[in-house]
Amino acid sequence: MSEETKIYFSQLATSIKQSDRQRWEKEIKYAEGKRLADPSAMDIMAAQQVDLDNPQLSRDMEGPIASSAKWIQLAIDIEEAQFEFIRFVFEYN
């Protein structure tokens, strides 16, 4: 990992509430433990849609990291919509 990446990750990690981070880590460990028997347990990893006009993210985070997170989420949402569109076209074509 480059030094710049380490700094960015450190800043990103410190912008998340400790209670949220602990809960997410617990959920991830649980899902990874159940994934072979129940692949749907991994659904907690799915991206969540965010209303960019009123994002819940800004409630806990502010500044350039929150702004970056909003843009990253928007990019993920666009990519998922494109994937669904392509899948639809191939399925019904």
ChimeraX attribute file (.defattr): number of C-alpha atoms within 10 A of each C-alpha:
attribute: neighborCount
match mode: 1-to-1
recipient: residues
	/A:1	5
	/A:2	7
	/A:3	8
	/A:4	9
	/A:5	10
	/A:6	11
	/A:7	11
	/A:8	12
	/A:9	12
	/A:10	11
	/A:11	12
	/A:12	16
	/A:13	12
	/A:14	10
	/A:15	15
	/A:16	13
	/A:17	11
	/A:18	11
	/A:19	9
	/A:20	10
	/A:21	13
	/A:22	11
	/A:23	11
	/A:24	14
	/A:25	12
	/A:26	11
	/A:27	16
	/A:28	16
	/A:29	11
	/A:30	13
	/A:31	19
	/A:32	13
	/A:33	13
	/A:34	14
	/A:35	13
	/A:36	11
	/A:37	8
	/A:38	11
	/A:39	11
	/A:40	11
	/A:41	17
	/A:42	17
	/A:43	10
	/A:44	12
	/A:45	11
	/A:46	7
	/A:47	11
	/A:48	10
	/A:49	11
	/A:50	14
	/A:51	11
	/A:52	13
	/A:53	6
	/A:54	9
	/A:55	12
	/A:56	11
	/A:57	16
	/A:58	14
	/A:59	9
	/A:60	10
	/A:61	16
	/A:62	11
	/A:63	9
	/A:64	10
	/A:65	14
	/A:66	18
	/A:67	14
	/A:68	12
	/A:69	15
	/A:70	18
	/A:71	13
	/A:72	12
	/A:73	17
	/A:74	16
	/A:75	12
	/A:76	15
	/A:77	16
	/A:78	12
	/A:79	12
	/A:80	13
	/A:81	12
	/A:82	12
	/A:83	12
	/A:84	12
	/A:85	12
	/A:86	11
	/A:87	12
	/A:88	11
	/A:89	10
	/A:90	9
	/A:91	8
	/A:92	6
	/A:93	6
